[in-house]
């Protein structure tokens, strides 16, 4: 995820410096964000992790879960702004919306990694951790492997090529 966020921010700053909007780059970014970030990652948290924490009564994590859920909703609103700016070919609005999204996404990832994940690992007894792992695996089995492979390819490609090159993923 951070690979794509870094590429988004680099391209946004290039556009703010006067470079042209590259629709194919942004189409790939949006595809990655819609499929990987929202439908795979956030969906797994919202349909598996958060309900399991609630079911286990780990109420000390409710504030983190609520904050993360609110950030998911905020990210979806920001994505709509990015899509609108892209549809209008408004490089300035797209750049600012993207940079804001990148900042929020980095904070979100930090909250997950620094607060929720360590607290969950500490709080979950081994049988609960195993159950959660099984639920994650069951969720993974619902994911089309071709979509996951495509998202990984997009992330690799976006991070390794200049924007003006032809996308081959």
N, C-alpha and C positions, 0 to 999 in steps of 0.2 A: 504494500500500500504506500509506504513512504517513497518508494521508487517513482511511482506515478505522481504523487504529490510534489516531489522535487521537480519532475519534468514539467508539470503544470505551472509551477511557480517560475521556472526558468523561461518557459514560453511566454507567460504573462508579462514578465519583465522585458522580454525582447519586444513584445508588441507595444508596451508603454514607451519603449525607446524608439519606436517608429517602424518596426518590422510589420509586414503584412500578416493578417490573420490567416492561418493555415487550416482550412476546414477539415481536412482529412485527419490531421493530428487531433483536433478537438473531437471529431466523431469517434475516434478510437478511445480517447480519454473517457468520454461519456459512456461508451459501451462498457468499458472496464468498470467504471463507477457504478453503473446501473446493475451490472451482473455480479461482479465480485463483491464490491463493498456493500451494496444495499441488499441484494437478493441472497447472497451467500453468507457474508459475515454478519451483518446486522440481523438478518433473519434468524441465524443460528443463536445469536444472543437473545433475541426477543422471544423465540419460540422454544428454546431449550434451556439456556443458562439462567435467565432471569426467573422463569417459572420454577425452576428447580431450587434456586436460592430461596424463593418465597415458600415453596412446599416444605423445605427443610427448616423453615423458621429462622433463617439467618437474618434477622431484622436489623442487625448492626450494619448491614450492607445496603439497606433500603435507600439511603441517601445517594450512594454511588450509583445504584441501579436507576433511580429516578433521574439523576443527572445525565447518565449515559443515554437513557431513553429520550430525554429532551434533546440531547445533542443529535441523536439519530433524526428526530423530526426537524431540527434546525438544519441539518445537512441536506435533508430532502428539499427544504425550502430554498436553500442556497443552490442546489442542483437545478431547480426550476428557473432560477435567475440566470444561471450559466446557460441553460438551454434557450431561454428567451433571447439572451444577448447573442448567442451563436446563430439563432434563426434570423436575427436582424443584421447579422454581420457587424455588430457593434464591438469592435476590438477593445475600446476603452472600458466599456461596461463589463465585457467578458473578462478582461484582465483584472479589474478590481474585484469582481465577484469571485474569480478563481483564487486570487491571493487571499481573500478573506476565508474562502473554503479551506485552503491549504493551512492557514493558521489555525482554524478551528479543528481541522482533522488531526494536526500534530498534537494539539492539546487533548483531544479525545483519546488518541492512542496513548499518550502519557498517562492519562487518568486510568485507562484500562490496565496498563502495565505497571504503574507505580502504586495504585490504590486497590483496585478491585481484584486483579489476578493474585497478588500476594495474599490478600486477606482471604480470598476464596480457598486458595491452596492450604492455608493455615487452618481454616475453619472446617473444611470438609474432612470428615473421617474417611479412612481408606475405602470403605464400602460405598460411601456417597461419591467419592471421586471416581470409583470404578463405574458406578451407575451413570454419572455425568459423561464419562468417556464413552460409554455405550450409547448414550443419547446423541452425543456428537457424531459418533460413527453412523448411527441410523440416519441422522440428518445428512451426512456426507453421501450416503447411498441414494438420497433423493435428488442429488445434484447431477445434472448431465455432465459426464466426464469431458465431452467435447467443449462445453461452455467453459469449464474450469481450465482446460488446456488452452483455449483461446485467450482467456483472461491472462493467464501466465505469459503467453506469447506476446500479448499486447504490452504488458508491463516490461518484459525484457526488451522488446523492440523500441518502445518509447524512451527507455533509459539509455539506449546505445546508439541511436542515430540522430543525425541532425534533422530538424523538422522538415526541411525542404526535400529530403530524400523520399522516394516512393515507398509506401508501406507495403510489405510483402506478407504480413501475418494473416 
